């Protein structure tokens, strides 16, 4: 069962289309996988719609002698906009997209099917594919960890979102299943490890900071590899 979800603030900003592309994508994938957040999003969207239509109603709270004229002008403007648009919306079926990493096959979430990503780059038991989003300092990736693999203990110089897509992993704070949405920053440090392997979607705003042993050697180039 999914235990880790986006905050209420993130869900509200997602529904108002005010998140960055990377964060919006991460929340969208989670919502598709999580019935609890689907219900929350539906309620927020309904509330937003009620507020919007209430504002429209207030616009027409004019004296009675002006109201019919305003409504008539509004109807004509809307009709002109509709008839002036000769474009045709493209309707398409979402074709499943699969990726193969080290003999593991995974089907990508619907939200990722029309966004390209690079080939996987392998470093030990870790493989990373960069997702093609131009989103300032934010970096989005598909991260695969082979069975028995781990990411050395680290903290974060910015924030990191890990959304588990397939498989399982655990760290000092618990065990994670597909759909779990984990937000971490400089207040956290952990050592993710997987017994059978996993695929994650990650968003990071800055470099990881490794804490122990030889992994500390990665810190001087951390800004280049995040």
N, CA, C and O of each residue as an XYZ file, in Angstrom:
904
protein
N       0.844     -1.198      0.000
C       0.000      0.000      0.000
C       0.880      1.250      0.000
O       1.875      1.321      0.722
N       0.500      2.236     -0.820
C       1.250      3.483     -0.896
C       1.085      4.253      0.412
O      -0.034      4.492      0.866
N       2.219      4.641      1.014
C       2.191      5.354      2.292
C       2.730      6.777      2.190
O       2.524      7.585      3.095
N       3.416      7.086      1.098
C       4.079      8.386      0.974
C       3.472      9.156     -0.196
O       3.446      8.667     -1.325
N       2.987     10.358      0.086
C       2.216     11.134     -0.881
C       2.740     12.566     -0.981
O       3.427     13.032     -0.072
N       2.428     13.270     -2.067
C       2.723     14.704     -2.129
C       1.955     15.443     -1.034
O       0.890     14.997     -0.608
N       2.493     16.559     -0.586
C       1.810     17.357      0.435
C       0.535     17.975     -0.131
O       0.351     18.039     -1.346
N      -0.338     18.426      0.760
C      -1.561     19.099      0.323
C      -1.230     20.346     -0.503
O      -1.935     20.678     -1.456
N      -0.143     21.030     -0.119
C       0.277     22.219     -0.868
C       0.664     21.865     -2.296
O       0.275     22.553     -3.240
N       1.440     20.778     -2.454
C       1.830     20.346     -3.797
C       0.616     19.974     -4.642
O       0.537     20.341     -5.814
N      -0.328     19.245     -4.050
C      -1.523     18.849     -4.795
C      -2.337     20.072     -5.201
O      -2.863     20.121     -6.313
N      -2.448     21.057     -4.319
C      -3.197     22.274     -4.637
C      -2.527     23.044     -5.764
O      -3.204     23.523     -6.674
N      -1.198     23.169     -5.713
C      -0.468     23.868     -6.771
C      -0.530     23.087     -8.080
O      -0.574     23.682     -9.157
N      -0.533     21.754     -7.992
C      -0.673     20.924     -9.189
C      -2.015     21.189     -9.871
O      -2.078     21.319    -11.094
N      -3.082     21.268     -9.083
C      -4.417     21.495     -9.637
C      -4.574     22.900    -10.223
O      -5.405     23.115    -11.105
N      -3.784     23.846     -9.740
C      -3.862     25.212    -10.269
C      -2.809     25.460    -11.345
O      -2.630     26.593    -11.792
N      -2.112     24.398    -11.762
C      -1.109     24.474    -12.839
C      -0.008     25.479    -12.528
O       0.465     26.182    -13.422
N       0.404     25.549    -11.257
C       1.431     26.511    -10.863
C       2.769     25.849    -10.522
O       3.701     26.531    -10.096
N       2.873     24.537    -10.704
C       4.129     23.844    -10.453
C       5.034     23.904    -11.675
O       4.562     24.098    -12.795
N       6.332     23.738    -11.459
C       7.267     23.590    -12.572
C       6.947     22.300    -13.331
O       6.228     21.436    -12.830
N       7.483     22.185    -14.532
C       7.191     21.015    -15.364
C       7.619     19.716    -14.680
O       6.886     18.727    -14.708
N       8.797     19.718    -14.071
C       9.315     18.499    -13.434
C       8.455     18.070    -12.256
O       8.121     16.893    -12.119
N       8.094     19.036    -11.398
C       7.267     18.705    -10.238
C       5.869     18.288    -10.668
O       5.294     17.357    -10.104
N       5.320     18.975    -11.666
C       3.991     18.624    -12.158
C       3.985     17.202    -12.717
O       3.035     16.449    -12.504
N       5.047     16.841    -13.431
C       5.149     15.485    -13.980
C       5.219     14.452    -12.865
O       4.555     13.418    -12.932
N       6.023     14.728    -11.839
C       6.147     13.782    -10.727
C       4.811     13.586    -10.016
O       4.426     12.457     -9.710
N       4.103     14.689     -9.754
C       2.809     14.590     -9.074
C       1.800     13.861     -9.961
O       1.014     13.048     -9.474
N       1.823     14.156    -11.273
C       0.888     13.517    -12.201
C       1.071     11.999    -12.214
O       0.091     11.254    -12.193
N       2.321     11.545    -12.249
C       2.587     10.104    -12.243
C       2.065      9.476    -10.950
O       1.422      8.427    -10.971
N       2.353     10.135     -9.829
C       1.883      9.597     -8.545
C       0.359      9.526     -8.498
O      -0.202      8.517     -8.069
N      -0.304     10.575     -8.929
C      -1.775     10.605     -8.880
C      -2.357      9.471     -9.719
O      -3.341      8.848     -9.320
N      -1.759      9.199    -10.875
C      -2.231      8.085    -11.699
C      -2.124      6.749    -10.973
O      -2.903      5.831    -11.228
N      -1.149      6.645    -10.062
C      -0.905      5.383     -9.363
C      -1.611      5.300     -8.022
O      -1.648      4.227     -7.419
N      -2.174      6.406     -7.534
C      -2.636      6.466     -6.148
C      -4.112      6.858     -6.049
O      -4.446      8.019     -6.282
N      -4.999      5.928     -5.713
C      -6.433      6.250     -5.567
C      -6.706      7.314     -4.509
O      -7.631      8.112     -4.664
N      -5.920      7.338     -3.442
C      -6.125      8.335     -2.379
C      -5.930      9.740     -2.920
O      -6.750     10.621     -2.662
N      -4.855      9.963     -3.670
C      -4.589     11.295     -4.210
C      -5.494     11.620     -5.393
O      -5.765     12.792     -5.655
N      -5.964     10.607     -6.110
C      -6.959     10.860     -7.151
C      -8.206     11.496     -6.549
O      -8.768     12.436     -7.111
N      -8.632     10.975     -5.399
C      -9.813     11.514     -4.719
C      -9.550     12.938     -4.230
O     -10.418     13.804     -4.341
N      -8.358     13.180     -3.689
C      -8.020     14.520     -3.217
C      -8.001     15.516     -4.367
O      -8.522     16.625     -4.240
N      -7.403     15.126     -5.485
C      -7.327     16.008     -6.652
C      -8.722     16.321     -7.182
O      -9.008     17.461     -7.547
N      -9.585     15.319     -7.226
C     -10.955     15.546     -7.699
C     -11.673     16.577     -6.827
O     -12.403     17.420     -7.349
N     -11.477     16.523     -5.517
C     -12.112     17.480     -4.610
C     -11.547     18.884     -4.795
O     -12.291     19.864     -4.793
N     -10.217     18.978     -4.956
C      -9.597     20.289     -5.159
C     -10.066     20.901     -6.480
O     -10.368     22.093     -6.539
N     -10.126     20.092     -7.536
C     -10.583     20.595     -8.837
C     -12.035     21.037     -8.774
O     -12.403     22.045     -9.377
N     -12.870     20.289     -8.046
C     -14.277     20.688     -7.897
C     -14.389     22.007     -7.145
O     -15.205     22.860     -7.491
N     -13.562     22.170     -6.112
C     -13.554     23.424     -5.359
C     -13.089     24.586     -6.228
O     -13.648     25.681     -6.159
N     -12.062     24.345     -7.049
C     -11.577     25.386     -7.957
C     -12.651     25.785     -8.951
O     -12.814     26.967     -9.255
N     -13.390     24.796     -9.462
C     -14.452     25.079    -10.429
C     -15.569     25.901     -9.788
O     -16.083     26.840    -10.396
N     -15.942     25.545     -8.559
C     -16.979     26.303     -7.852
C     -16.547     27.759     -7.665
O     -17.338     28.683     -7.859
N     -15.284     27.948     -7.287
C     -14.778     29.310     -7.073
C     -14.764     30.101     -8.368
O     -15.095     31.286     -8.380
N     -14.376     29.444     -9.471
C     -14.313     30.120    -10.765
C     -15.693     30.558    -11.221
O     -15.874     31.693    -11.661
N     -16.670     29.659    -11.118
C     -18.012     30.001    -11.567
C     -18.667     31.025    -10.644
O     -19.520     31.798    -11.080
N     -18.276     31.032     -9.381
C     -18.784     32.061     -8.472
C     -18.287     33.429     -8.891
O     -19.026     34.411     -8.820
N     -17.015     33.501     -9.334
C     -16.468     34.762     -9.824
C     -17.198     35.222    -11.074
O     -17.482     36.409    -11.231
N     -17.508     34.264    -11.983
C     -18.234     34.626    -13.200
C     -19.615     35.175    -12.867
O     -20.083     36.118    -13.507
N     -20.269     34.588    -11.866
C     -21.599     35.045    -11.480
C     -21.545     36.469    -10.952
O     -22.418     37.282    -11.255
N     -20.509     36.777    -10.154
C     -20.372     38.117     -9.610
C     -20.181     39.152    -10.695
O     -20.589     40.304    -10.542
N     -19.558     38.746    -11.800
C     -19.337     39.675    -12.909
C     -20.649     40.202    -13.454
O     -20.723     41.340    -13.919
N     -21.689     39.374    -13.397
C     -22.978     39.757    -13.971
C     -23.948     40.321    -12.942
O     -25.129     40.501    -13.236
N     -23.459     40.600    -11.744
C     -24.321     41.222    -10.747
C     -24.394     42.722    -11.001
O     -23.857     43.529    -10.242
N     -25.068     43.068    -12.080
C     -25.256     44.443    -12.522
C     -26.736     44.801    -12.380
O     -27.568     43.912    -12.197
N     -27.073     46.079    -12.460
C     -28.483     46.458    -12.474
C     -29.250     45.689    -13.547
O     -28.700     45.364    -14.599
N     -30.518     45.401    -13.274
C     -31.321     44.559    -14.156
C     -31.363     45.098    -15.574
O     -31.364     44.313    -16.522
N     -31.397     46.402    -15.747
C     -31.518     46.950    -17.091
C     -30.245     46.742    -17.916
O     -30.289     46.823    -19.144
N     -29.091     46.470    -17.247
C     -27.850     46.240    -17.984
C     -27.538     44.750    -18.136
O     -26.729     44.363    -18.979
N     -28.181     43.925    -17.323
C     -27.805     42.513    -17.254
C     -28.058     41.772    -18.563
O     -27.195     41.024    -19.023
N     -29.213     41.967    -19.160
C     -29.530     41.254    -20.390
C     -28.591     41.662    -21.515
O     -28.221     40.830    -22.344
N     -28.204     42.927    -21.553
C     -27.278     43.387    -22.582
C     -25.898     42.752    -22.410
O     -25.271     42.334    -23.383
N     -25.432     42.684    -21.154
C     -24.139     42.068    -20.886
C     -24.128     40.589    -21.271
O     -23.169     40.096    -21.864
N     -25.209     39.892    -20.925
C     -25.304     38.474    -21.270
C     -25.300     38.278    -22.771
O     -24.663     37.355    -23.277
N     -26.004     39.134    -23.482
C     -26.070     39.025    -24.943
C     -24.693     39.269    -25.564
O     -24.282     38.554    -26.478
N     -23.982     40.288    -25.058
C     -22.649     40.570    -25.570
C     -21.688     39.421    -25.257
O     -20.844     39.067    -26.081
N     -21.824     38.839    -24.055
C     -20.973     37.709    -23.674
C     -21.210     36.520    -24.598
O     -20.258     35.896    -25.068
N     -22.467     36.207    -24.859
C     -22.804     35.080    -25.742
C     -22.250     35.292    -27.139
O     -21.736     34.357    -27.752
N     -22.349     36.511    -27.646
C     -21.858     36.810    -28.996
C     -20.339     36.687    -29.047
O     -19.794     36.172    -30.023
N     -19.651     37.155    -28.007
C     -18.188     37.060    -27.986
C     -17.732     35.608    -27.967
O     -16.804     35.233    -28.683
N     -18.387     34.793    -27.145
C     -18.039     33.379    -27.077
C     -18.303     32.692    -28.412
O     -17.491     31.888    -28.870
N     -19.427     33.004    -29.033
C     -19.767     32.415    -30.322
C     -18.747     32.806    -31.390
O     -18.355     31.975    -32.209
N     -18.317     34.070    -31.383
C     -17.311     34.518    -32.346
C     -15.998     33.762    -32.169
O     -15.358     33.377    -33.148
N     -15.599     33.550    -30.906
C     -14.365     32.826    -30.641
C     -14.443     31.384    -31.124
O     -13.481     30.853    -31.678
N     -15.599     30.753    -30.909
C     -15.770     29.361    -31.318
C     -15.734     29.226    -32.835
O     -15.044     28.357    -33.369
N     -16.471     30.077    -33.520
C     -16.551     29.971    -34.982
C     -15.265     30.419    -35.667
O     -15.009     30.030    -36.807
N     -14.449     31.233    -34.991
C     -13.205     31.707    -35.604
C     -12.096     30.667    -35.522
O     -11.091     30.780    -36.224
N     -12.266     29.652    -34.673
C     -11.237     28.634    -34.487
C     -11.499     27.460    -35.416
O     -12.421     26.677    -35.191
N     -10.671     27.336    -36.482
C     -10.872     26.255    -37.445
C      -9.900     25.093    -37.220
O      -9.794     24.199    -38.060
N      -9.188     25.108    -36.078
C      -8.260     24.017    -35.785
C      -9.030     22.776    -35.348
O     -10.187     22.851    -34.936
N      -8.358     21.641    -35.449
C      -8.948     20.371    -35.039
C      -8.046     19.756    -33.976
O      -6.851     19.556    -34.193
N      -8.637     19.461    -32.831
C      -7.845     18.839    -31.777
C      -7.392     17.445    -32.202
O      -8.159     16.674    -32.778
N      -6.145     17.144    -31.910
C      -5.614     15.826    -32.214
C      -6.025     14.846    -31.130
O      -5.746     15.058    -29.950
N      -6.678     13.791    -31.528
C      -7.081     12.751    -30.595
C      -6.223     11.513    -30.866
O      -6.158     11.035    -31.999
N      -5.584     11.011    -29.852
C      -4.701      9.867    -30.039
C      -4.823      8.921    -28.854
O      -5.183      9.314    -27.745
N      -4.514      7.670    -29.128
C      -4.465      6.682    -28.061
C      -3.046      6.612    -27.515
O      -2.077      6.658    -28.272
N      -2.933      6.501    -26.221
C      -1.620      6.418    -25.596
C      -1.088      4.993    -25.748
O      -1.634      4.045    -25.183
N      -0.024      4.868    -26.515
C       0.590      3.557    -26.711
C       1.560      3.272    -25.566
O       2.367      4.134    -25.217
N       1.495      2.100    -24.986
C       2.434      1.761    -23.900
C       3.880      1.854    -24.375
O       4.208      1.440    -25.487
N       4.732      2.398    -23.527
C       6.160      2.511    -23.826
C       6.926      1.707    -22.778
O       6.717      1.872    -21.576
N       7.812      0.836    -23.251
C       8.588      0.002    -22.340
C      10.067      0.346    -22.447
O      10.554      0.760    -23.499
N      10.759      0.165    -21.345
C      12.205      0.327    -21.346
C      12.828     -0.953    -20.827
O      12.239     -1.668    -20.016
N      14.024     -1.227    -21.306
C      14.749     -2.421    -20.878
C      16.074     -1.978    -20.272
O      16.851     -1.256    -20.898
N      16.317     -2.424    -19.037
C      17.559     -2.071    -18.339
C      18.139     -3.341    -17.733
O      17.563     -3.934    -16.821
N      19.289     -3.745    -18.258
C      19.975     -4.921    -17.701
C      19.051     -6.130    -17.564
O      18.953     -6.744    -16.502
N      18.380     -6.451    -18.661
C      17.491     -7.616    -18.732
C      16.209     -7.457    -17.921
O      15.455     -8.419    -17.774
N      15.946     -6.260    -17.389
C      14.676     -5.969    -16.728
C      13.823     -5.139    -17.686
O      14.307     -4.174    -18.277
N      12.568     -5.515    -17.835
C      11.649     -4.767    -18.700
C      10.597     -4.064    -17.850
O       9.999     -4.662    -16.955
N      10.382     -2.784    -18.145
C       9.433     -1.975    -17.388
C       8.530     -1.209    -18.347
O       8.972     -0.747    -19.399
N       7.259     -1.082    -17.971
C       6.357     -0.219    -18.728
C       6.323      1.144    -18.052
O       6.092      1.239    -16.847
N       6.555      2.202    -18.832
C       6.591      3.545    -18.271
C       5.188      4.049    -17.964
O       4.227      3.622    -18.603
N       5.055      4.949    -16.997
C       3.750      5.565    -16.711
C       3.230      6.331    -17.919
O       4.000      6.763    -18.777
N       1.920      6.492    -17.970
C       1.274      7.189    -19.089
C       1.866      8.578    -19.301
O       2.053      8.999    -20.443
N       2.166      9.296    -18.214
C       2.654     10.675    -18.330
C       4.029     10.769    -18.988
O       4.426     11.840    -19.447
N       4.762      9.639    -19.036
C       6.099      9.652    -19.627
C       6.134      9.133    -21.052
O       7.196      9.120    -21.675
N       4.990      8.704    -21.583
C       5.002      8.038    -22.882
C       5.334      8.978    -24.042
O       5.802      8.517    -25.083
N       5.105     10.283    -23.888
C       5.372     11.225    -24.975
C       6.522     12.182    -24.643
O       6.665     13.231    -25.272
N       7.337     11.815    -23.655
C       8.515     12.605    -23.292
C       9.737     11.729    -23.505
O       9.822     10.629    -22.959
N      10.673     12.209    -24.290
C      11.846     11.397    -24.609
C      12.813     11.349    -23.430
O      12.760     12.181    -22.525
N      13.689     10.364    -23.466
C      14.719     10.242    -22.443
C      15.960      9.639    -23.082
O      15.878      8.963    -24.108
N      17.110      9.892    -22.467
C      18.380      9.444    -23.028
C      18.596      7.949    -22.787
O      17.828      7.303    -22.074
N      19.642      7.422    -23.386
C      20.034      6.048    -23.098
C      20.505      5.958    -21.648
O      20.983      6.934    -21.071
N      20.358      4.768    -21.079
C      20.795      4.567    -19.703
C      22.320      4.532    -19.636
O      22.978      3.858    -20.428
N      22.862      5.272    -18.674
C      24.297      5.271    -18.391
C      24.536      4.455    -17.133
O      23.938      4.723    -16.091
N      25.404      3.465    -17.228
C      25.619      2.521    -16.137
C      26.856      2.890    -15.326
O      27.919      3.153    -15.889
N      26.713      2.910    -13.994
C      27.834      3.052    -13.068
C      27.621      2.013    -11.972
O      26.791      2.209    -11.084
N      28.354      0.926    -12.030
C      28.148     -0.156    -11.071
C      26.747     -0.723    -11.201
O      26.322     -1.106    -12.291
N      26.029     -0.777    -10.086
C      24.666     -1.302    -10.110
C      23.615     -0.210    -10.371
O      22.415     -0.483    -10.335
N      24.061      1.007    -10.631
C      23.144      2.117    -10.900
C      23.140      2.442    -12.384
O      24.189      2.441    -13.029
N      21.959      2.720    -12.926
C      21.830      3.162    -14.312
C      20.861      4.334    -14.348
O      19.789      4.286    -13.745
N      21.249      5.392    -15.064
C      20.421      6.600    -15.096
C      20.146      7.016    -16.525
O      21.028      6.957    -17.382
N      18.895      7.443    -16.781
C      18.485      7.989    -18.064
C      17.885      9.364    -17.815
O      16.942      9.501    -17.036
N      18.427     10.379    -18.473
C      17.930     11.736    -18.273
C      16.636     11.944    -19.059
O      16.570     11.638    -20.249
N      15.608     12.465    -18.385
C      14.326     12.778    -19.025
C      14.430     14.168    -19.645
O      14.918     15.102    -19.008
N      13.970     14.302    -20.889
C      14.169     15.523    -21.671
C      13.178     16.615    -21.275
O      12.207     16.878    -21.984
N      13.441     17.247    -20.129
C      12.652     18.396    -19.684
C      13.596     19.573    -19.469
O      14.563     19.465    -18.715
N      13.319     20.692    -20.127
C      14.104     21.915    -19.933
C      13.450     22.701    -18.806
O      12.500     23.451    -19.030
N      13.967     22.524    -17.592
C      13.274     23.057    -16.417
C      14.252     23.726    -15.452
O      14.244     23.462    -14.250
N      15.094     24.599    -16.010
C      16.028     25.337    -15.181
C      16.986     24.427    -14.445
O      17.595     23.538    -15.042
N      17.121     24.649    -13.139
C      18.067     23.871    -12.337
C      17.572     22.466    -12.022
O      18.351     21.630    -11.566
N      16.292     22.191    -12.257
C      15.749     20.878    -11.911
C      16.168     19.825    -12.937
O      16.155     20.086    -14.140
N      16.533     18.657    -12.469
C      16.921     17.538    -13.327
C      15.993     16.363    -13.051
O      15.823     15.946    -11.905
N      15.394     15.833    -14.119
C      14.505     14.674    -13.994
C      15.155     13.468    -14.668
O      15.738     13.588    -15.745
N      15.048     12.316    -14.029
C      15.708     11.122    -14.547
C      14.904      9.871    -14.235
O      14.073      9.849    -13.328
N      15.175      8.834    -15.011
C      14.798      7.478    -14.651
C      16.031      6.846    -14.011
O      17.111      6.859    -14.602
N      15.880      6.301    -12.824
C      17.004      5.716    -12.100
C      16.711      4.245    -11.833
O      15.699      3.898    -11.223
N      17.612      3.391    -12.298
C      17.462      1.953    -12.078
C      18.571      1.471    -11.150
O      19.740      1.813    -11.327
N      18.184      0.671    -10.160
C      19.148      0.054     -9.261
C      19.007     -1.456     -9.401
O      17.926     -2.010     -9.196
N      20.108     -2.118     -9.751
C      20.081     -3.575     -9.893
C      19.878     -4.255     -8.550
O      20.083     -3.652     -7.497
N      19.474     -5.518     -8.599
C      19.278     -6.300     -7.385
C      20.539     -6.267     -6.534
O      21.649     -6.468     -7.027
N      20.341     -6.007     -5.238
C      21.467     -5.936     -4.326
C      22.221     -4.625     -4.365
O      23.228     -4.468     -3.674
N      21.753     -3.688     -5.159
C      22.450     -2.409     -5.285
C      21.999     -1.397     -4.244
O      20.947     -1.542     -3.622
N      22.819     -0.369     -4.071
C      22.475      0.700     -3.148
C      23.109      2.007     -3.614
O      24.069      2.015     -4.384
N      22.543      3.113     -3.127
C      23.160      4.428     -3.310
C      23.827      4.770     -1.988
O      23.167      4.762     -0.949
N      25.132      5.073     -2.003
C      25.836      5.321     -0.737
C      25.148      6.407      0.086
O      24.469      7.282     -0.451
N      25.340      6.328      1.393
C      24.689      7.279      2.302
C      24.953      8.723      1.842
O      26.088      9.107      1.559
N      23.883      9.496      1.780
C      24.006     10.867      1.304
C      22.913     11.743      1.897
O      21.901     11.255      2.400
N      23.140     13.027      1.827
C      22.110     14.012      2.107
C      21.940     14.859      0.849
O      22.401     14.459     -0.219
N      21.294     16.011      0.947
C      20.932     16.767     -0.248
C      21.258     18.242     -0.064
O      20.954     18.834      0.972
N      21.883     18.829     -1.090
C      22.160     20.263     -1.045
C      20.962     21.069     -1.532
O      20.909     22.284     -1.341
N      20.008     20.400     -2.155
C      18.725     20.995     -2.530
C      17.633     20.047     -2.068
O      17.643     19.596     -0.923
N      16.697     19.742     -2.950
C      15.701     18.726     -2.617
C      15.762     17.606     -3.643
O      16.251     17.791     -4.758
N      15.268     16.463     -3.257
C      15.205     15.293     -4.131
C      13.833     14.639     -3.983
O      13.394     14.351     -2.870
N      13.163     14.406     -5.107
C      11.934     13.619     -5.120
C      12.261     12.264     -5.729
O      12.840     12.185     -6.813
N      11.894     11.215     -5.038
C      12.019      9.858     -5.570
C      10.628      9.256     -5.643
O       9.954      9.100     -4.624
N      10.207      8.921     -6.841
C       8.908      8.286     -7.060
C       9.156      6.871     -7.554
O       9.630      6.675     -8.673
N       8.842      5.903     -6.740
C       9.102      4.506     -7.092
C       8.084      4.041     -8.132
O       6.876      4.085     -7.898
N       8.590      3.594     -9.282
C       7.714      3.144    -10.374
C       7.515      1.632    -10.368
O       6.420      1.146    -10.652
N       8.567      0.891    -10.047
C       8.487     -0.567    -10.093
C       9.548     -1.139     -9.153
O      10.623     -0.562     -8.989
N       9.228     -2.288     -8.533
C      10.162     -2.918     -7.618
C      10.008     -2.380     -6.210
O       8.935     -1.910     -5.832
N      11.075     -2.448     -5.435
C      11.045     -2.013     -4.040
C      12.425     -1.548     -3.636
O      13.427     -1.950     -4.226
N      12.470     -0.689     -2.616
C      13.729     -0.399     -1.949
C      13.427      0.013     -0.509
O      12.274      0.246     -0.145
N      14.455      0.094      0.280
C      14.287      0.528      1.663
C      15.455      1.420      2.045
O      16.492      1.424      1.381
N      15.279      2.167      3.110
C      16.361      2.958      3.688
C      16.155      3.024      5.198
O      15.368      2.254      5.749
N      16.847      3.925      5.862
C      16.757      4.011      7.307
C      15.349      4.364      7.796
O      15.014      4.123      8.955
N      14.532      4.933      6.914
C      13.194      5.387      7.319
C      12.076      4.408      7.000
O      10.943      4.605      7.438
N      12.376      3.350      6.239
C      11.306      2.403      5.956
C      11.444      1.686      4.635
O      12.493      1.716      3.993
N      10.357      1.036      4.242
C      10.280      0.227      3.023
C       9.297      0.882      2.062
O       8.236      1.348      2.478
N       9.650      0.920      0.767
C       8.857      1.666     -0.210
C       8.345      0.749     -1.313
O       9.017     -0.200     -1.718
N       7.133      1.057     -1.792
C       6.469      0.261     -2.817
C       6.125      1.168     -3.998
O       6.175      2.391     -3.865
N       5.773      0.587     -5.162
C       5.439      1.406     -6.327
C       4.347      2.434     -6.013
O       3.317      2.113     -5.421
N       4.603      3.662     -6.423
C       3.674      4.769     -6.168
C       4.123      5.666     -5.036
O       3.672      6.808     -4.955
N       5.000      5.192     -4.152
C       5.472      6.027     -3.051
C       6.209      7.250     -3.585
O       7.048      7.150     -4.481
N       5.877      8.406     -3.017
C       6.403      9.715     -3.423
C       7.196     10.251     -2.241
O       6.618     10.667     -1.237
N       8.530     10.240     -2.361
C       9.391     10.579     -1.226
C      10.093     11.903     -1.503
O      10.841     12.022     -2.474
N       9.852     12.900     -0.648
C      10.503     14.213     -0.764
C      11.560     14.308      0.331
O      11.255     14.129      1.510
N      12.792     14.586     -0.055
C      13.866     14.737      0.921
C      14.714     15.967      0.594
O      14.798     16.392     -0.558
N      15.340     16.528      1.632
C      16.205     17.694      1.468
C      17.348     17.601      2.475
O      17.674     16.517      2.957
N      17.952     18.744      2.788
C      19.115     18.742      3.657
C      18.860     18.249      5.064
O      19.805     17.986      5.808
N      17.605     18.121      5.440
C      17.286     17.600      6.777
C      17.402     16.077      6.849
O      17.370     15.497      7.935
N      17.536     15.437      5.692
C      17.509     13.972      5.646
C      18.854     13.433      5.173
O      19.571     14.094      4.421
N      19.182     12.244      5.617
C      20.265     11.475      5.026
C      19.853     10.004      5.043
O      19.248      9.522      6.000
N      20.194      9.307      3.966
C      19.734      7.919      3.879
C      20.618      7.131      2.925
O      21.443      7.685      2.199
N      20.412      5.801      2.955
C      21.144      4.865      2.109
C      20.131      3.930      1.445
O      19.853      2.854      1.972
N      19.576      4.327      0.292
C      18.605      3.454     -0.382
C      19.270      2.153     -0.841
O      20.364      2.171     -1.405
N      18.605      1.038     -0.595
C      19.116     -0.271     -0.995
C      17.945     -1.131     -1.454
O      16.860     -1.069     -0.876
N      18.166     -1.933     -2.491
C      17.097     -2.779     -3.017
C      17.539     -4.228     -3.091
O      18.656     -4.524     -3.516
N      16.669     -5.120     -2.681
C      16.991     -6.539     -2.715
C      16.833     -7.118     -4.109
O      17.690     -7.871     -4.570
N      15.732     -6.770     -4.792
C      15.414     -7.375     -6.083
C      15.516     -6.415     -7.256
O      15.276     -6.818     -8.394
N      15.871     -5.140     -7.009
C      15.978     -4.162     -8.084
C      14.749     -3.268     -8.147
O      13.668     -3.649     -7.699
N      14.924     -2.070     -8.710
C      13.802     -1.135     -8.810
C      14.063     -0.084     -9.878
O      15.201      0.142    -10.290
N      12.976      0.557    -10.318
C      13.044      1.686    -11.249
C      12.326      2.859    -10.606
O      11.199      2.721    -10.129
N      12.985      4.024    -10.592
C      12.421      5.221     -9.984
C      12.413      6.379    -10.983
O      13.211      6.417    -11.920
N      11.503      7.313    -10.762
C      11.550      8.621    -11.422
C      12.025      9.604    -10.364
O      11.447      9.682     -9.280
N      13.075     10.355    -10.674
C      13.637     11.266     -9.680
C      13.665     12.695    -10.215
O      13.816     12.927    -11.414
N      13.516     13.639     -9.297
C      13.684     15.067     -9.592
C      14.612     15.628     -8.520
O      14.342     15.480     -7.328
N      15.697     16.268     -8.933
C      16.621     16.873     -7.978
C      16.871     18.324     -8.369
O      16.880     18.667     -9.551
N      17.073     19.170     -7.366
C      17.313     20.590     -7.623
C      18.786     20.954     -7.482
O      19.196     22.040     -7.891
N      19.583     20.061     -6.908
C      21.008     20.314     -6.725
C      21.688     18.979     -6.447
O      21.045     17.929     -6.427
N      22.992     19.036     -6.233
C      23.769     17.815     -6.094
C      23.476     17.076     -4.793
O      23.118     17.683     -3.784
N      23.635     15.762     -4.833
C      23.653     14.970     -3.605
C      24.980     15.224     -2.887
O      25.973     15.607     -3.505
N      24.973     15.007     -1.586
C      26.219     15.139     -0.818
C      26.470     13.817     -0.114
O      25.712     13.418      0.770
N      27.545     13.138     -0.514
C      27.863     11.822      0.040
C      28.642     11.975      1.341
O      29.485     12.861      1.479
N      28.341     11.090      2.296
C      28.798     11.295      3.668
C      29.944     10.403      4.110
O      30.721     10.789      4.983
N      30.065      9.216      3.525
C      30.969      8.229      4.111
C      31.918      7.622      3.078
O      31.616      7.543      1.888
N      33.072      7.198      3.582
C      33.994      6.379      2.817
C      34.424      6.969      1.490
O      34.530      8.185      1.329
N      34.673      6.063      0.528
C      35.153      6.478     -0.779
C      34.140      7.303     -1.549
O      34.499      8.050     -2.459
N      32.852      7.165     -1.177
C      31.824      7.932     -1.895
C      32.025      9.431     -1.741
O      31.532     10.208     -2.559
N      32.755      9.856     -0.683
C      33.035     11.282     -0.504
C      33.823     11.853     -1.684
O      33.770     13.054     -1.947
N      34.549     10.992     -2.391
C      35.333     11.452     -3.531
C      34.453     12.009     -4.643
O      34.929     12.746     -5.506
N      33.158     11.655     -4.623
C      32.239     12.158     -5.650
C      31.801     13.595     -5.385
O      31.319     14.270     -6.295
N      31.964     14.071     -4.151
C      31.424     15.385     -3.807
C      32.007     16.551     -4.611
O      31.247     17.451     -4.968
N      33.305     16.590     -4.916
C      33.814     17.720     -5.701
C      33.191     17.842     -7.084
O      33.131     18.936     -7.644
N      32.718     16.709     -7.645
C      32.094     16.794     -8.965
C      30.586     16.580     -8.885
O      29.928     16.340     -9.897
N      30.048     16.671     -7.668
C      28.627     16.425     -7.468
C      27.735     17.312     -8.303
O      26.698     16.867     -8.797
N      28.132     18.581     -8.469
C      27.307     19.511     -9.251
C      27.277     19.137    -10.723
O      26.358     19.522    -11.445
N      28.288     18.382    -11.176
C      28.349     18.004    -12.589
C      27.542     16.746    -12.882
O      27.117     16.529    -14.017
N      27.329     15.913    -11.859
C      26.691     14.609    -12.135
C      25.256     14.522    -11.643
O      24.597     13.506    -11.866
N      24.746     15.573    -10.970
C      23.410     15.410    -10.427
C      22.365     15.455    -11.531
O      21.171     15.334    -11.257
